[in-house]
Amino acid sequence: MTNEELAIKIDNLSDIVANLAKTMDERFKQIDQRFKQIDERFEQIDQRFKQIDERFEQIDRRFELIDERFEQINERFRQVDERFEQIDEQLADIRKDHKTLVDIVKDMDLAADERFQELKAGQAELAANQESLRADLAVVRRELYHESGSREMVDDTLYNSLDKRLRRVEAKFPDLASSQAA
């Protein structure tokens, strides 16, 4: 092989290498274009992820607000529970007081009935004593009537003494005196 042939082959090779370089450049440009497209898509994806992150942050804020509201509601329920416990205690006290009052009223009713029965028995005894006293007063009046003729002769002090006694009895039992006078 001669120099000329070698030079032709080198020129051919140079043309092939230049064509390959040109083809490679075009391919690299296509690859660069694709990488740009991929970069744009990644930017879009990044933008979407940023939007998603913002939405998650909003959701997180909403959940924080919901948590705060639940804490407020829990506090209210705790207060309501405490109030119901107080009401339960008060109702228990009221039930206890009511039972005590029922017992006291029953005791007072029984005591009043007992005293009423004693009063009835005492009145019956008093009525019997009054009847006996009326009978005794009737006897005294009859005797005074029989003695009325001899009254002038009897010592004035004895008569006054009997009269005072009789007036005391009549003053003490005015219903006896009024019933005897009739």
ChimeraX attribute file (.defattr): number of C-alpha atoms within 10 A of each C-alpha:
attribute: neighborCount
match mode: 1-to-1
recipient: residues
	/A:1	6
	/A:2	7
	/A:3	9
	/A:4	9
	/A:5	10
	/A:6	11
	/A:7	13
	/A:8	12
	/A:9	12
	/A:10	14
	/A:11	12
	/A:12	12
	/A:13	12
	/A:14	14
	/A:15	12
	/A:16	12
	/A:17	14
	/A:18	12
	/A:19	12
	/A:20	12
	/A:21	13
	/A:22	12
	/A:23	12
	/A:24	13
	/A:25	12
	/A:26	12
	/A:27	12
	/A:28	13
	/A:29	12
	/A:30	12
	/A:31	12
	/A:32	12
	/A:33	12
	/A:34	12
	/A:35	14
	/A:36	12
	/A:37	12
	/A:38	12
	/A:39	13
	/A:40	12
	/A:41	12
	/A:42	14
	/A:43	12
	/A:44	12
	/A:45	12
	/A:46	13
	/A:47	12
	/A:48	12
	/A:49	13
	/A:50	12
	/A:51	12
	/A:52	12
	/A:53	12
	/A:54	12
	/A:55	12
	/A:56	12
	/A:57	12
	/A:58	12
	/A:59	12
	/A:60	12
	/A:61	12
	/A:62	12
	/A:63	12
	/A:64	12
	/A:65	12
	/A:66	12
	/A:67	12
	/A:68	12
	/A:69	12
	/A:70	12
	/A:71	12
	/A:72	12
	/A:73	12
	/A:74	12
	/A:75	12
	/A:76	12
	/A:77	12
	/A:78	12
	/A:79	12
	/A:80	12
	/A:81	12
	/A:82	12
	/A:83	12
	/A:84	12
	/A:85	12
	/A:86	12
	/A:87	12
	/A:88	12
	/A:89	12
	/A:90	12
	/A:91	12
	/A:92	12
	/A:93	12
	/A:94	12
	/A:95	12
	/A:96	12
	/A:97	12
	/A:98	12
	/A:99	12
	/A:100	12
	/A:101	12
	/A:102	12
	/A:103	12
	/A:104	12
	/A:105	12
	/A:106	12
	/A:107	12
	/A:108	12
	/A:109	12
	/A:110	12
	/A:111	12
	/A:112	12
	/A:113	12
	/A:114	12
	/A:115	13
	/A:116	12
	/A:117	12
	/A:118	12
	/A:119	13
	/A:120	12
	/A:121	12
	/A:122	13
	/A:123	13
	/A:124	12
	/A:125	12
	/A:126	13
	/A:127	12
	/A:128	12
	/A:129	12
	/A:130	16
	/A:131	13
	/A:132	12
	/A:133	15
	/A:134	17
	/A:135	13
	/A:136	12
	/A:137	18
	/A:138	13
	/A:139	12
	/A:140	14
	/A:141	14
	/A:142	12
	/A:143	11
	/A:144	16
	/A:145	12
	/A:146	11
	/A:147	13
	/A:148	12
	/A:149	10
	/A:150	10
	/A:151	14
	/A:152	10
	/A:153	9
	/A:154	12
	/A:155	9
	/A:156	10
	/A:157	9
	/A:158	11
	/A:159	14
	/A:160	11
	/A:161	11
	/A:162	13
	/A:163	13
	/A:164	12
	/A:165	12
	/A:166	16
	/A:167	14
	/A:168	12
	/A:169	15
	/A:170	16
	/A:171	12
	/A:172	11
	/A:173	14
	/A:174	13
	/A:175	12
	/A:176	17
	/A:177	17
	/A:178	10
	/A:179	9
	/A:180	14
	/A:181	7
	/A:182	5
